[in-house]
Amino acid sequence: MYDEIKKNIINNFFNTYYLWSCVLTKNTVIGDIKNRCPFEVETNTDNDILTMNLGDNIIIDFNLTWEKKVNVNNIVVYKLVNIC
């Protein structure tokens, strides 16, 4: 049952608003997720694992895959390329 909930959150929330986001800091995306999400959200120090607490001891982890690129101005940009 939780796999279906996780898939729904990925398809209807993360993929809709955040997949392929390009940002200067990962915290920009994480902060927006925390702002929009109705559930408690925490991440690890690298912002690669997002833990969502749905209540009633239902906790789901999401793995975030970031692509790191350096643009022509030598500015590091992070792109969120996968959420699973």
C-alpha distances in whole Angstrom, upper triangle without the diagonal:
4,5,5,7,9,10,11,13,15,16,17,18,19,20,22,24,24,24,28,29,32,33,36,34,30,30,31,27,26,28,27,23,24,26,24,20,20,18,20,20,22,23,25,29,29,26,24,21,19,17,16,15,13,15,14,14,11,13,12,15,16,19,22,24,28,31,34,37,41,42,46,47,45,42,39,36,32,30,26,26,22,19,16
4,5,5,6,8,10,11,12,14,15,16,16,18,20,21,21,21,25,26,29,30,33,30,26,27,27,24,22,24,24,20,21,23,21,18,17,15,17,17,18,19,21,25,25,22,20,17,16,14,12,12,11,13,13,12,8,9,8,11,12,15,18,21,24,28,31,34,37,39,43,44,42,39,36,33,29,27,23,23,19,16,13
4,5,5,6,9,10,11,12,14,15,15,16,18,20,20,19,23,24,27,29,31,29,26,26,27,23,22,25,24,20,21,24,22,19,19,17,19,18,19,20,21,25,24,22,19,17,16,14,13,14,13,16,16,15,12,11,9,11,11,14,17,19,22,25,29,32,35,37,41,42,40,37,34,31,27,25,21,21,17,14,11
4,5,5,6,9,10,10,12,14,14,15,17,19,20,19,23,24,28,29,32,30,27,27,27,24,23,25,24,20,22,23,21,18,18,17,19,19,21,22,24,27,26,23,21,19,17,16,15,16,14,16,17,17,13,13,11,13,13,16,18,21,24,27,30,33,36,38,41,42,41,38,35,32,28,26,22,21,18,15,12
4,5,5,6,9,10,10,11,13,14,16,17,18,18,22,23,26,27,30,28,25,25,25,21,20,22,21,17,18,20,18,14,14,13,16,16,18,19,22,25,25,21,20,17,15,14,12,12,10,13,14,14,10,11,9,12,12,15,17,20,23,26,29,32,35,37,40,41,40,37,34,31,27,25,21,21,17,14,12
4,5,5,6,9,10,10,10,12,14,16,15,15,19,20,23,24,27,25,21,22,22,19,17,20,19,15,17,19,17,14,15,13,15,14,16,16,19,22,21,18,16,14,12,11,10,12,11,14,16,15,11,10,7,9,8,11,13,16,19,22,26,29,32,33,37,38,37,34,30,27,24,22,18,17,14,10,8
4,6,5,6,8,10,10,10,13,15,15,14,18,19,23,24,27,26,22,23,23,19,19,21,20,17,19,21,18,15,17,16,18,17,19,19,21,24,23,20,18,16,14,14,13,15,14,18,19,18,15,14,11,12,10,12,14,16,19,22,25,28,32,33,36,37,36,34,30,27,24,21,17,16,13,10,8
4,5,5,6,8,9,10,11,13,14,14,18,19,23,25,28,26,23,23,23,19,19,21,19,16,18,19,16,14,15,14,17,16,19,20,22,26,24,21,20,18,16,15,13,15,13,17,18,19,15,15,12,13,12,15,16,18,21,24,27,29,33,34,37,38,37,34,31,28,25,22,18,18,15,12,11
4,6,5,5,7,9,10,11,12,12,16,17,20,22,25,23,20,20,19,16,15,17,15,12,14,15,13,10,12,11,14,13,16,16,19,22,21,18,17,15,12,12,10,12,11,15,17,17,14,13,10,11,10,13,13,16,19,22,25,27,30,31,35,36,35,32,29,25,22,20,16,16,13,10,10
4,6,6,5,6,8,10,10,9,13,14,18,19,23,21,18,19,18,15,14,17,15,12,15,17,14,12,14,14,16,14,16,16,18,21,20,16,15,14,12,13,12,15,14,18,20,20,16,14,11,11,9,11,11,13,16,18,22,24,27,28,32,33,32,29,26,23,19,17,13,13,10,7,7
4,6,6,5,7,10,11,10,13,15,19,21,24,23,20,21,20,17,17,19,17,14,17,18,15,14,16,17,19,17,20,20,22,25,23,20,18,17,15,17,15,18,17,20,23,23,19,18,15,15,12,14,14,16,18,20,23,25,29,29,33,34,33,30,28,24,21,18,14,14,11,9,10
4,6,6,6,8,10,11,15,15,19,21,25,24,21,21,20,16,17,18,16,13,16,16,13,12,14,15,18,17,19,20,23,26,24,21,20,19,16,17,15,17,16,19,22,22,19,18,15,16,14,16,16,18,20,22,25,27,30,30,34,35,34,31,29,25,22,19,16,16,14,12,13
4,6,5,6,8,9,13,13,17,18,22,20,17,18,16,13,13,15,12,9,12,13,9,9,11,12,15,14,16,17,20,22,21,17,17,16,14,15,13,15,14,18,21,21,18,17,14,14,12,14,14,16,17,20,23,25,28,28,32,32,32,28,26,22,19,17,14,15,13,11,12
4,5,5,5,6,10,10,14,15,19,17,14,15,14,10,11,13,11,8,12,13,11,10,13,13,15,13,15,15,17,20,18,14,14,13,11,13,12,15,15,19,22,22,18,16,14,13,10,11,10,12,14,16,19,21,24,25,29,29,28,25,23,19,16,13,10,11,10,7,10
4,6,6,5,8,10,14,16,19,19,16,17,16,12,14,16,14,12,15,16,14,13,17,17,19,17,18,18,20,22,20,17,16,16,14,16,16,19,19,22,25,25,21,20,16,16,12,13,11,13,14,16,19,21,24,24,28,29,28,25,23,19,16,13,10,10,9,8,10
4,6,7,10,10,14,16,20,20,17,18,16,13,15,16,13,12,15,15,12,13,16,17,19,18,20,20,23,24,23,19,19,19,17,19,17,20,20,23,26,26,23,21,19,18,15,16,15,16,17,18,21,23,25,25,28,29,29,26,24,20,18,15,12,13,12,11,14
4,6,9,8,12,13,17,17,14,15,13,10,12,13,10,9,13,12,10,11,15,16,18,16,18,18,21,22,20,17,17,17,15,17,16,19,19,23,26,26,23,21,19,18,15,16,14,15,15,17,19,21,23,23,26,27,27,24,22,18,16,13,11,12,13,12,15
4,6,5,9,11,14,14,11,12,11,7,10,12,9,8,12,13,11,12,16,17,17,15,16,15,18,19,17,14,14,15,13,16,16,19,20,23,26,26,23,20,18,16,13,13,11,12,11,14,16,17,20,20,24,24,24,21,18,15,12,10,7,9,10,9,13
4,6,9,12,15,15,12,15,13,10,12,15,13,12,15,17,15,15,19,19,20,17,18,17,19,20,17,14,14,15,14,17,17,21,21,25,28,27,24,21,18,17,13,12,10,10,10,12,14,16,19,19,23,24,23,21,18,14,12,8,6,6,7,7,11
4,6,10,13,14,12,15,13,11,14,16,14,14,18,19,17,18,22,22,23,20,21,19,20,21,18,15,15,17,17,20,20,24,25,29,32,31,27,25,22,19,16,15,11,10,9,10,12,13,16,16,19,21,20,18,15,12,9,6,5,5,8,10,14
4,6,10,11,10,12,10,8,11,13,11,12,15,16,15,17,21,21,21,19,19,17,19,19,17,14,14,16,16,19,20,23,24,28,31,30,27,25,22,20,16,15,12,11,10,10,12,13,15,15,19,19,19,16,14,10,8,5,6,8,10,12,16
4,7,9,9,12,10,9,12,14,13,14,17,18,18,20,23,24,24,21,20,18,20,19,16,14,15,18,18,21,22,26,27,31,34,33,30,27,24,22,19,17,13,12,9,9,10,10,12,12,15,15,15,12,10,6,5,4,7,9,12,14,18
4,5,7,9,7,7,11,12,12,14,16,17,17,19,23,23,23,19,19,17,18,17,15,13,15,17,17,21,22,25,27,30,34,32,30,27,25,22,19,18,14,13,10,11,10,10,12,12,15,15,14,11,9,6,5,7,9,12,15,16,20
4,7,9,8,10,12,13,14,16,18,18,20,21,25,25,24,21,20,18,18,16,14,13,15,18,19,22,24,27,29,32,35,34,32,29,27,24,21,19,16,15,12,12,10,10,10,11,14,13,12,8,6,5,6,9,11,15,17,19,22
4,5,6,8,9,10,12,14,15,16,18,19,23,22,21,18,16,14,15,13,11,10,13,15,16,19,21,24,26,29,32,31,29,26,24,21,19,17,14,14,11,12,10,12,13,14,17,16,14,11,9,7,7,10,11,15,17,17,20
4,5,6,6,9,10,11,13,14,16,17,20,19,18,15,13,11,12,11,9,7,9,12,12,15,17,20,23,26,29,27,25,22,20,17,15,14,10,11,8,11,10,13,14,16,20,19,17,14,11,9,7,9,9,12,14,14,17
4,5,5,6,8,10,10,12,14,15,18,18,16,13,11,10,11,10,10,8,11,13,12,15,16,19,21,24,27,26,24,21,20,17,16,15,12,14,12,14,14,16,18,19,22,21,20,16,14,12,10,12,12,15,16,16,19
4,6,5,6,9,10,11,12,14,18,18,17,14,14,13,15,14,13,11,13,15,14,17,17,20,22,25,29,28,26,23,21,19,17,17,14,15,13,15,15,16,18,18,21,20,19,16,14,12,10,11,11,15,17,16,19
4,5,5,6,9,10,11,12,16,16,15,12,12,11,14,14,13,10,12,13,11,14,15,18,20,23,26,25,23,20,18,16,14,14,11,13,11,14,14,16,18,19,23,22,21,17,15,12,10,10,9,12,13,13,16
4,5,5,6,9,10,10,14,13,12,9,9,8,11,11,11,8,10,11,9,11,12,15,17,20,23,22,20,17,16,14,12,13,10,13,12,15,16,19,21,22,25,25,23,20,17,15,12,13,11,14,14,13,15
4,5,5,6,9,10,13,13,12,10,10,10,13,14,14,11,14,14,12,14,14,16,18,20,24,23,22,19,18,17,16,16,14,17,16,18,19,21,22,23,27,26,25,21,19,17,15,15,14,18,18,16,19
4,5,5,6,8,12,13,13,11,12,13,16,17,16,13,15,16,13,15,14,17,18,20,24,24,22,20,18,17,16,17,15,17,16,19,19,21,23,24,27,26,25,22,20,17,15,15,13,17,17,16,18
4,5,5,6,9,10,10,8,10,11,14,16,16,12,14,13,10,11,10,13,14,17,21,20,18,16,15,14,12,14,12,15,15,18,20,22,24,25,29,28,27,24,21,18,16,15,13,16,15,13,15
4,6,5,8,8,7,6,8,10,14,15,16,12,15,14,10,11,10,12,13,15,19,19,17,15,15,14,14,16,15,18,18,21,22,25,27,28,31,30,29,26,23,21,18,18,16,19,18,16,18
4,6,8,10,10,9,12,14,17,18,19,16,18,17,14,15,13,14,15,17,21,21,20,18,18,18,17,19,18,21,20,23,24,26,28,28,32,31,30,26,24,22,20,20,18,21,20,18,20
4,6,9,10,10,13,15,19,21,21,17,19,18,14,15,13,14,14,17,20,21,19,18,17,17,16,19,17,20,20,23,25,27,29,29,32,32,31,28,26,23,20,19,17,20,19,17,19
4,5,8,8,11,14,17,20,20,16,17,16,12,12,9,11,10,13,17,17,15,14,13,14,14,17,16,19,20,23,25,28,30,31,34,34,33,29,27,24,21,20,17,20,18,16,17
4,7,9,13,16,19,22,23,19,20,18,14,13,10,10,9,11,14,16,14,14,14,16,16,19,19,23,24,27,29,31,34,34,38,37,37,33,31,28,25,24,21,23,22,19,19
4,6,10,13,17,19,21,17,18,16,12,10,7,6,6,8,12,12,11,10,11,13,14,17,18,21,23,26,28,31,33,35,38,38,37,33,30,28,25,24,21,23,21,17,18
4,7,11,14,17,18,15,17,14,10,8,6,5,7,9,12,12,11,10,11,12,13,16,17,21,22,25,27,30,32,34,37,37,35,32,29,27,24,23,21,23,21,18,18
4,7,11,13,15,11,13,10,7,6,5,6,9,11,15,14,12,10,10,10,11,13,13,17,18,22,23,26,29,30,34,33,32,28,25,23,20,20,17,20,18,15,16
4,7,10,11,9,11,8,6,5,7,9,12,14,17,15,14,11,11,10,11,12,13,16,17,21,22,25,27,29,33,32,30,27,24,22,19,19,17,19,18,15,16
4,7,8,5,7,6,4,6,9,11,15,17,20,17,16,13,12,9,9,10,10,13,14,17,18,22,24,26,30,29,27,24,21,19,16,17,15,17,16,13,14
4,6,5,7,6,7,8,12,14,18,20,22,19,18,15,14,11,11,10,11,13,14,17,18,21,23,26,30,29,27,24,20,19,16,18,16,18,17,15,15
4,6,8,9,10,12,15,18,21,23,25,23,22,18,17,14,14,13,12,14,14,16,16,20,21,24,28,27,24,21,18,18,15,17,16,19,18,17,18
4,5,8,10,13,16,19,22,24,27,24,23,19,18,14,13,11,10,11,10,13,13,16,18,21,25,24,21,19,15,15,12,14,13,15,15,15,16
4,6,7,10,13,16,19,22,25,22,21,17,15,12,10,9,7,9,9,12,13,16,19,21,25,25,22,19,16,14,11,12,11,13,13,12,14
4,7,10,13,16,19,22,24,22,20,16,14,10,8,6,5,6,8,11,13,16,19,22,26,26,23,21,17,15,12,12,10,12,10,9,11
4,6,10,13,16,19,21,18,16,12,10,7,6,5,6,9,11,14,16,20,23,25,29,29,27,24,21,19,15,15,12,14,12,10,10
4,7,10,13,16,18,16,14,10,8,6,5,6,7,11,13,16,18,22,24,27,30,30,28,25,22,20,16,16,13,15,13,10,10
4,7,10,12,15,12,10,7,6,4,6,9,11,14,16,20,22,25,28,30,34,34,32,29,25,23,20,20,16,18,16,12,12
4,6,9,12,11,8,6,5,6,8,11,13,17,19,22,24,28,30,32,36,36,34,31,28,25,22,21,18,19,17,13,13
4,6,8,7,6,5,7,9,11,15,16,20,22,26,28,31,34,36,40,39,38,34,31,29,25,25,22,23,21,17,16
4,7,7,5,6,8,11,13,17,18,22,24,28,30,33,36,38,42,41,40,37,33,31,28,26,23,24,22,18,17
4,5,6,7,10,14,16,20,22,25,28,31,33,37,39,41,45,44,43,39,36,34,31,30,27,28,25,21,20
4,5,9,12,15,18,22,24,28,30,34,36,40,42,44,48,48,46,43,40,37,34,33,29,31,28,24,22
4,6,10,13,16,19,22,26,28,32,34,38,41,43,46,46,44,41,38,36,32,31,28,29,26,22,20
4,7,10,13,17,19,23,26,29,32,35,38,40,44,44,42,39,36,33,30,29,25,26,23,19,17
4,7,10,13,16,20,22,26,28,32,35,37,41,41,39,36,32,30,26,25,22,23,20,16,14
4,7,10,13,16,19,23,25,29,32,34,38,38,36,33,30,27,24,22,19,19,16,13,11
4,7,10,13,16,20,22,26,29,31,35,35,33,30,27,24,21,20,16,17,14,10,9
4,6,10,13,16,19,22,26,28,31,32,30,27,24,21,18,16,13,13,10,7,6
4,7,10,13,16,19,23,25,29,30,27,25,21,19,15,14,11,11,8,6,5
4,6,10,13,16,19,21,25,26,24,21,18,15,12,10,7,8,6,5,7
4,7,10,13,17,19,23,24,22,19,16,13,10,8,6,6,5,6,9
4,6,10,13,15,19,20,18,16,12,10,6,5,5,6,7,9,12
4,6,10,12,16,17,15,14,10,8,6,5,6,6,9,12,15
4,7,10,13,14,12,10,7,6,5,7,9,10,13,15,18
4,6,10,11,9,8,6,5,6,8,11,12,15,18,21
4,7,8,5,5,4,6,9,11,15,16,19,22,25
4,5,5,5,7,7,10,12,16,17,21,23,27
4,5,7,10,11,14,16,19,20,24,27,30
4,5,9,11,14,17,20,22,26,28,32
4,6,9,13,15,19,21,24,27,30
4,6,10,13,16,19,22,24,27
4,7,10,13,15,19,21,24
4,7,10,12,16,18,21
4,7,9,12,14,17
4,6,9,12,15
4,6,8,11
4,7,10
4,7
4
